[in-house]
Amino acid sequence: MLGGFVSSFLIIQQHISLRNFSYNTDNEALVVLVGVYARKSLPEIYFLVQSTPPGFCRSVPFLCMHTVDLNNVIACAKHFVGDGGTHKGLNEGDTILSYEDLERIHMAPYLDCISQGVGTIMASYSSWNGHQLHAHRFLLTEVLKDKLGFKGFVISDWEALDRLSKPLGSNYRRCVSTAVNAGTDMVMVGQKHREFVKDLIFLAESGEIPMTRIDDAVERILRVKFVAGLFEYPFADRSLLDIVGSKLHRELAREVVRKSLVLLKNGKDPKKPLLPLDRSAKKILVAGTHADDLGYQCGGWTIAWNGMSGRITIGITLINVAYVSGTTILDAIKEAIGEETEVIYEKNPSPDTLASQDISYAIVAVGEDPYAEFTGDNPELVIPFNGADIISSVADKIPTLVVLISGRPLVIEPWLLKKIDGLIAAWLPGTEGEGITDVIFGDYDF
């Protein structure tokens, strides 16, 4: 399954860097996040880089750092360190490893990022052998800064300091002292900015946080900002908002979808493939919870933290940008087929529909609901919304192509796989459902 991710990543590298970044002028700095996950299976943070070999994940930030090797671009590698190897894959969990294994498996990708000049590294919510990373002076200071020679600044995760005490946020002054003395240079405070400033000043004046630690943090932050040109040009060019969601962007997104699809099955008999589908068929059935839902296609971190269901990118205004585009899989199918082809759409087809004798084939789109971070923890990884039942009922009656929408591999039992004629892992195609139909109808190869 890695091929789809690699190809789509290279498309992003080759085209976004040339097309989008070329719009950047000297008066803006862009922050690009570089996820480093060696072995993450359950939580959903950096979609698609899960359940993959550490060696592959080491190449991802290396590619991305080449992509962002441009003026006025600040990269952030995250989350340091080991959050891709937590016990049972739980988000904000505990990575139980020797230091040697932590360094070999999880720290190696950061070496590549540092060698490429990454400006910031974010500490992880997770722990290493029971010790929270935001409080881990050995890893943040002695290893990352001193041993690995990182010259940028360490930034906390969102409201991570609150997690250093129980109940959350209690004894906040102690949390500030612990995190800053451990090596955190910049803090994403959230709602407690006044309390944070007050506590930090008290801790510095009392000497609990040495002035040398304050000076080190300030020096690191200023160094990154000077390199990025933020003092000469502190504001972004807001006229660039006009290109967000432009035709050029949508064409690129559609191309990424095409090149990230993974074909897992094509025909019960290798000599009789189901794909490409006949776009001139008399009648076809489109079914499944994800066939006509842009929110499900986009997943988490879209419009809202955990994403939403529905046509969420159409008619929405966010930060003065009007999102008026988006194509569901159903929309794309209707656009791709011949004028004489009838499309029947039912999320969960009725027995009468399934009994029809003149349906040439069915396209069933199922998958996960949107989620982010710990809300995506799932010990079973089965298809929700009775997805397996929908697939089974359709495939019992009609030749069926299943399009699986997910941010990670999901379980399809052998008995179900045997029933279906075709299976595609489409991951999270976002707003461009036409990237899927480009391939299943044969305009492009997998």
C-alpha positions as CSV (number, residue, x, y, z in Angstrom):
1,M,0.0,0.0,0.0
2,L,3.0,2.3,0.2
3,G,3.1,3.0,-3.5
4,G,0.0,5.2,-3.4
5,F,1.3,7.3,-0.6
6,V,4.8,7.7,-2.2
7,S,3.5,8.7,-5.6
8,S,1.0,11.2,-4.1
9,F,3.7,12.6,-1.9
10,L,6.1,13.1,-4.8
11,I,3.3,14.9,-6.7
12,I,2.9,17.2,-3.8
13,Q,6.7,17.7,-3.6
14,Q,7.1,18.4,-7.3
15,H,4.1,20.5,-8.0
16,I,3.1,22.3,-4.8
17,S,6.7,23.5,-4.4
18,L,6.7,24.8,-7.9
19,R,3.2,26.0,-8.3
20,N,2.1,27.2,-4.8
21,F,5.4,28.3,-3.3
22,S,6.2,30.2,-6.5
23,Y,3.4,32.6,-5.4
24,N,5.3,33.4,-2.2
25,T,6.9,36.8,-2.2
26,D,9.5,38.1,0.1
27,N,7.0,39.4,2.6
28,E,5.7,36.1,4.0
29,A,6.9,33.1,5.9
30,L,5.2,29.8,5.5
31,V,5.2,27.1,8.1
32,V,5.2,23.5,6.8
33,L,4.6,20.6,9.2
34,V,6.7,17.5,8.7
35,G,5.2,14.4,10.5
36,V,7.6,11.7,11.7
37,Y,5.7,8.5,12.6
38,A,7.6,5.3,12.6
39,R,5.0,2.8,13.7
40,K,1.5,4.3,14.2
41,S,-1.5,2.2,13.7
42,L,-4.5,3.4,15.7
43,P,-4.5,7.2,16.2
44,E,-5.0,9.4,13.3
45,I,-2.7,12.4,13.2
46,Y,-0.5,12.1,10.1
47,F,-2.9,10.3,7.8
48,L,-1.5,7.5,5.6
49,V,2.0,7.2,7.2
50,Q,0.7,4.6,9.6
51,S,1.6,0.9,9.8
52,T,4.6,1.5,7.7
53,P,8.2,0.5,8.1
54,P,10.4,3.0,10.0
55,G,12.8,3.1,7.0
56,F,10.0,4.4,4.8
57,C,8.9,7.0,7.3
58,R,12.4,8.2,7.5
59,S,12.3,9.0,3.8
60,V,9.1,11.1,4.2
61,P,10.5,14.0,6.1
62,F,13.7,13.9,4.0
63,L,11.5,14.4,0.9
64,C,9.4,17.0,2.6
65,M,12.5,19.0,3.7
66,H,13.6,19.1,0.1
67,T,10.2,20.4,-0.8
68,V,10.4,23.2,1.8
69,D,14.0,24.2,1.1
70,L,12.9,27.6,0.0
71,N,13.3,31.1,1.3
72,N,10.9,32.2,4.1
73,V,9.6,28.7,4.8
74,I,9.8,27.3,8.3
75,A,9.4,23.5,8.7
76,C,8.2,21.9,12.0
77,A,9.1,18.2,12.6
78,K,6.7,16.5,15.0
79,H,6.1,14.9,17.5
80,F,9.4,14.3,19.3
81,V,9.9,11.5,20.0
82,G,8.4,8.0,19.8
83,D,4.7,8.8,19.5
84,G,4.5,6.5,16.6
85,G,5.4,3.6,18.8
86,T,3.1,3.9,21.8
87,H,1.8,0.8,23.6
88,K,-1.2,-0.5,21.6
89,G,-0.9,2.5,19.3
90,L,-2.8,4.8,21.6
91,N,-2.6,8.5,21.0
92,E,-0.8,10.3,23.9
93,G,0.3,6.9,25.1
94,D,3.5,5.5,26.4
95,T,6.4,4.2,24.2
96,I,8.1,1.4,26.1
97,L,11.5,1.0,24.6
98,S,15.2,1.0,25.5
99,Y,17.0,4.2,24.6
100,E,18.9,2.3,21.9
101,D,15.7,1.2,20.2
102,L,14.2,4.7,20.6
103,E,17.2,6.2,18.9
104,R,17.4,3.6,16.2
105,I,13.7,3.5,15.3
106,H,12.1,6.8,16.2
107,M,14.9,9.3,16.4
108,A,16.5,8.6,13.1
109,P,14.1,10.6,11.0
110,Y,14.8,13.7,13.0
111,L,18.5,13.5,12.1
112,D,17.5,13.9,8.5
113,C,15.3,16.9,9.3
114,I,18.0,18.6,11.4
115,S,20.6,18.0,8.6
116,Q,18.2,19.7,6.2
117,G,17.8,22.7,8.5
118,V,14.4,22.2,10.1
119,G,13.5,25.3,12.1
120,T,11.3,23.9,14.8
121,I,10.5,20.6,16.4
122,M,7.4,19.9,18.4
123,A,7.4,17.8,21.5
124,S,5.0,14.9,21.8
125,Y,2.0,14.6,24.1
126,S,3.2,11.0,24.6
127,S,5.6,9.5,27.2
128,W,8.7,7.4,27.0
129,N,8.8,4.7,29.6
130,G,6.3,6.6,31.7
131,H,8.0,10.0,31.5
132,Q,6.1,12.6,29.6
133,L,8.0,14.1,26.7
134,H,7.2,17.7,27.6
135,A,8.9,17.2,30.9
136,H,11.8,15.2,29.6
137,R,15.0,17.3,29.9
138,F,17.2,14.3,28.9
139,L,15.5,13.9,25.5
140,L,14.6,17.6,24.7
141,T,17.9,19.2,25.9
142,E,20.7,16.6,26.4
143,V,19.8,14.6,23.3
144,L,17.9,16.8,20.8
145,K,19.8,20.1,21.4
146,D,23.2,19.0,22.8
147,K,23.8,15.6,21.2
148,L,22.0,16.0,17.9
149,G,22.9,19.7,17.5
150,F,19.4,21.1,16.9
151,K,19.7,24.9,16.7
152,G,16.1,25.8,16.1
153,F,13.5,26.0,18.8
154,V,11.3,23.3,20.6
155,I,7.7,24.2,20.6
156,S,5.0,22.6,22.8
157,D,1.9,20.9,21.5
158,W,-1.5,22.6,22.1
159,E,-2.1,23.0,25.8
160,A,0.4,20.3,26.5
161,L,1.6,21.9,29.7
162,D,-1.8,21.3,31.3
163,R,-1.2,17.6,30.8
164,L,1.8,17.7,33.1
165,S,-0.4,17.7,36.2
166,K,-3.5,15.9,37.4
167,P,-6.2,17.1,37.4
168,L,-5.4,18.7,34.0
169,G,-4.1,22.2,34.5
170,S,-3.8,22.1,38.2
171,N,-0.6,23.6,39.7
172,Y,0.0,25.4,36.4
173,R,3.0,27.2,37.6
174,R,4.8,24.0,38.3
175,C,3.8,22.8,34.8
176,V,5.4,25.9,33.3
177,S,8.6,25.4,35.3
178,T,8.8,21.7,34.4
179,A,8.3,22.2,30.6
180,V,10.6,25.2,30.2
181,N,13.4,23.8,32.2
182,A,13.1,20.5,30.3
183,G,13.8,22.4,27.1
184,T,10.6,23.8,25.7
185,D,11.3,27.2,24.0
186,M,7.9,28.2,22.8
187,V,4.6,27.3,24.3
188,M,1.2,26.9,22.6
189,V,-0.7,28.1,25.7
190,G,-4.3,28.0,24.5
191,Q,-6.7,29.6,27.0
192,K,-4.3,30.4,29.8
193,H,-2.0,33.1,28.2
194,R,-2.4,35.6,31.0
195,E,-1.7,33.0,33.7
196,F,1.3,31.7,31.7
197,V,2.9,35.1,31.3
198,K,2.4,35.8,35.0
199,D,3.8,32.4,36.1
200,L,6.8,32.6,33.7
201,I,7.8,36.0,35.0
202,F,7.5,34.8,38.6
203,L,9.6,31.7,37.8
204,A,12.3,33.7,36.0
205,E,12.5,36.4,38.7
206,S,12.6,33.8,41.5
207,G,15.4,31.9,39.7
208,E,13.4,28.7,39.4
209,I,13.8,29.0,35.7
210,P,17.4,30.3,35.2
211,M,17.9,33.3,33.1
212,T,20.3,31.3,31.0
213,R,17.4,29.1,30.0
214,I,15.3,32.1,29.1
215,D,18.2,33.5,27.0
216,D,18.6,30.2,25.2
217,A,14.9,30.0,24.3
218,V,14.8,33.6,23.1
219,E,18.0,33.2,21.1
220,R,16.6,30.1,19.4
221,I,13.3,31.7,18.5
222,L,14.9,34.9,17.2
223,R,17.4,32.9,15.1
224,V,14.6,31.1,13.3
225,K,12.6,34.3,12.8
226,F,15.7,36.2,11.5
227,V,16.5,33.4,9.0
228,A,12.8,33.4,7.8
229,G,12.9,37.2,7.3
230,L,10.1,37.9,9.7
231,F,11.6,41.1,11.0
232,E,12.0,42.6,7.6
233,Y,8.6,41.4,6.4
234,P,6.4,40.4,9.4
235,F,3.1,40.0,7.6
236,A,1.8,37.5,5.0
237,D,0.6,38.7,1.6
238,R,-3.2,38.3,2.1
239,S,-3.8,38.8,-1.6
240,L,-2.6,35.2,-2.0
241,L,-5.9,34.0,-0.4
242,D,-7.5,34.6,-3.8
243,I,-5.7,31.5,-5.2
244,V,-6.9,29.1,-2.4
245,G,-9.2,26.6,-4.0
246,S,-8.4,27.8,-7.5
247,K,-8.8,25.6,-10.6
248,L,-5.0,25.1,-10.5
249,H,-5.2,23.8,-6.9
250,R,-8.1,21.5,-7.6
251,E,-6.4,20.0,-10.7
252,L,-3.4,19.3,-8.5
253,A,-5.6,17.8,-5.8
254,R,-7.3,15.6,-8.4
255,E,-4.0,14.4,-9.7
256,V,-2.9,13.5,-6.1
257,V,-6.1,11.4,-5.7
258,R,-5.5,9.5,-8.9
259,K,-1.9,8.7,-8.0
260,S,-2.6,7.7,-4.4
261,L,-5.3,5.1,-5.2
262,V,-4.3,1.5,-4.4
263,L,-5.9,-1.4,-6.4
264,L,-6.3,-4.3,-4.0
265,K,-8.5,-6.6,-6.1
266,N,-9.7,-6.5,-9.7
267,G,-12.0,-9.4,-10.6
268,K,-12.8,-12.7,-9.0
269,D,-11.0,-14.3,-11.9
270,P,-7.7,-12.7,-12.9
271,K,-8.6,-13.3,-16.6
272,K,-11.8,-11.4,-16.2
273,P,-11.0,-8.0,-14.5
274,L,-13.8,-5.8,-13.3
275,L,-11.9,-2.6,-14.1
276,P,-12.0,-0.4,-16.0
277,L,-15.7,0.0,-15.6
278,D,-18.0,0.4,-18.6
279,R,-19.1,4.0,-18.6
280,S,-21.8,3.2,-21.2
281,A,-23.6,0.6,-19.1
282,K,-27.4,0.8,-19.1
283,K,-27.8,1.1,-15.4
284,I,-25.5,1.2,-12.4
285,L,-26.0,1.3,-8.7
286,V,-24.0,3.6,-6.4
287,A,-24.3,2.8,-2.7
288,G,-22.6,3.3,0.7
289,T,-22.3,5.9,3.4
290,H,-19.4,7.6,1.7
291,A,-20.6,7.8,-1.9
292,D,-22.1,11.3,-1.5
293,D,-20.4,12.9,1.5
294,L,-17.5,15.5,1.1
295,G,-16.9,15.6,4.9
296,Y,-16.2,11.8,4.9
297,Q,-13.9,12.2,1.9
298,C,-11.9,14.9,3.7
299,G,-11.6,13.3,7.1
300,G,-10.4,15.1,10.2
301,W,-8.8,18.5,10.4
302,T,-11.2,19.9,7.8
303,I,-13.2,23.0,8.7
304,A,-13.4,21.6,12.2
305,W,-10.9,19.7,14.4
306,N,-12.6,16.3,14.0
307,G,-14.1,17.1,10.6
308,M,-17.8,16.9,9.8
309,S,-20.2,15.1,7.6
310,G,-22.0,16.6,4.6
311,R,-21.0,19.1,1.9
312,I,-18.7,20.9,4.3
313,T,-16.6,22.7,1.7
314,I,-19.5,24.2,-0.3
315,G,-20.8,27.6,0.7
316,I,-18.5,27.9,3.8
317,T,-16.5,31.0,4.5
318,L,-13.4,30.6,6.7
319,I,-10.8,33.3,7.3
320,N,-12.3,35.4,4.5
321,V,-12.0,32.6,2.0
322,A,-15.2,31.2,0.3
323,Y,-15.1,27.5,-0.2
324,V,-17.4,26.9,-3.1
325,S,-16.0,23.7,-4.5
326,G,-16.0,20.0,-4.0
327,T,-17.0,16.8,-5.8
328,T,-18.3,13.7,-4.1
329,I,-17.8,10.3,-5.6
330,L,-21.4,10.2,-6.7
331,D,-21.0,13.6,-8.4
332,A,-18.0,12.4,-10.2
333,I,-19.6,9.2,-11.3
334,K,-22.6,11.1,-12.8
335,E,-20.1,13.4,-14.6
336,A,-18.0,10.5,-16.0
337,I,-20.7,8.1,-17.4
338,G,-22.4,8.2,-20.7
339,E,-25.6,10.2,-21.3
340,E,-27.7,7.0,-21.6
341,T,-26.5,5.5,-18.4
342,E,-29.0,5.5,-15.5
343,V,-27.5,5.9,-12.0
344,I,-29.4,4.6,-9.0
345,Y,-28.2,5.9,-5.7
346,E,-29.1,4.5,-2.3
347,K,-26.9,4.5,0.8
348,N,-28.2,1.1,1.9
349,P,-30.0,-0.4,-1.2
350,S,-33.4,-1.9,-0.7
351,P,-34.2,-5.5,-1.5
352,D,-36.3,-4.4,-4.5
353,T,-33.3,-2.5,-5.9
354,L,-30.9,-5.4,-5.4
355,A,-33.4,-7.7,-7.1
356,S,-33.2,-5.7,-10.3
357,Q,-31.9,-7.7,-13.2
358,D,-30.6,-4.9,-15.3
359,I,-28.0,-3.3,-13.1
360,S,-24.6,-3.9,-14.7
361,Y,-22.5,-3.2,-11.7
362,A,-22.4,-1.5,-8.3
363,I,-19.9,1.0,-6.8
364,V,-20.1,0.9,-3.0
365,A,-18.2,3.6,-1.1
366,V,-17.8,2.9,2.6
367,G,-15.3,3.9,5.3
368,E,-14.6,5.8,8.5
369,D,-16.2,8.8,10.0
370,P,-13.9,11.9,10.3
371,Y,-11.7,12.0,13.4
372,A,-8.5,13.5,14.7
373,E,-6.0,12.5,17.4
374,F,-7.3,10.4,20.3
375,T,-10.9,10.5,18.9
376,G,-9.5,8.1,16.2
377,D,-8.2,5.5,18.6
378,N,-9.8,2.2,17.5
379,P,-8.7,-1.2,18.7
380,E,-10.7,-3.1,16.0
381,L,-10.3,-1.1,12.8
382,V,-13.5,-2.6,11.3
383,I,-15.6,-0.6,8.8
384,P,-18.1,1.4,10.7
385,F,-21.7,2.3,9.8
386,N,-22.4,-1.4,9.0
387,G,-20.1,-1.0,6.0
388,A,-19.4,-4.8,5.8
389,D,-23.2,-5.5,5.8
390,I,-23.8,-3.0,3.0
391,I,-21.0,-4.5,0.9
392,S,-22.2,-8.0,1.5
393,S,-25.8,-7.4,0.6
394,V,-24.9,-5.6,-2.7
395,A,-22.1,-8.1,-3.7
396,D,-24.5,-11.0,-3.2
397,K,-26.6,-9.7,-6.1
398,I,-24.5,-7.5,-8.3
399,P,-20.8,-7.3,-9.5
400,T,-19.4,-4.9,-7.0
401,L,-16.5,-2.4,-6.8
402,V,-15.8,-1.3,-3.2
403,V,-14.1,2.1,-2.7
404,L,-12.7,2.3,0.9
405,I,-12.4,5.8,2.3
406,S,-10.1,5.8,5.4
407,G,-7.0,7.4,6.9
408,R,-5.5,4.0,7.6
409,P,-5.9,0.3,6.6
410,L,-9.2,-1.2,7.7
411,V,-10.0,-4.9,8.2
412,I,-12.0,-6.7,5.5
413,E,-12.6,-10.3,6.5
414,P,-11.7,-13.1,3.9
415,W,-15.4,-14.1,3.5
416,L,-16.3,-10.5,2.5
417,L,-13.3,-10.1,0.2
418,K,-14.2,-13.3,-1.6
419,K,-17.7,-11.8,-2.4
420,I,-16.6,-8.6,-4.0
421,D,-15.2,-8.2,-7.5
422,G,-13.0,-5.1,-7.0
423,L,-11.5,-3.2,-4.1
424,I,-9.7,0.1,-4.0
425,A,-8.1,1.9,-1.1
426,A,-8.9,5.5,-1.8
427,W,-7.6,6.8,1.6
428,L,-9.0,10.4,2.1
429,P,-9.5,11.9,-1.4
430,G,-10.7,15.2,-0.1
431,T,-12.8,17.4,-2.3
432,E,-11.8,15.8,-5.6
433,G,-13.9,12.7,-6.2
434,E,-13.2,12.9,-9.9
435,G,-9.7,11.7,-9.1
436,I,-11.3,8.3,-8.3
437,T,-13.5,8.2,-11.4
438,D,-10.5,9.2,-13.6
439,V,-9.0,5.8,-12.8
440,I,-11.9,3.4,-12.3
441,F,-13.3,4.3,-15.8
442,G,-9.9,3.8,-17.4
443,D,-8.8,7.4,-18.2
444,Y,-5.7,6.8,-16.1
445,D,-4.0,3.7,-14.8
446,F,-3.4,2.8,-11.2
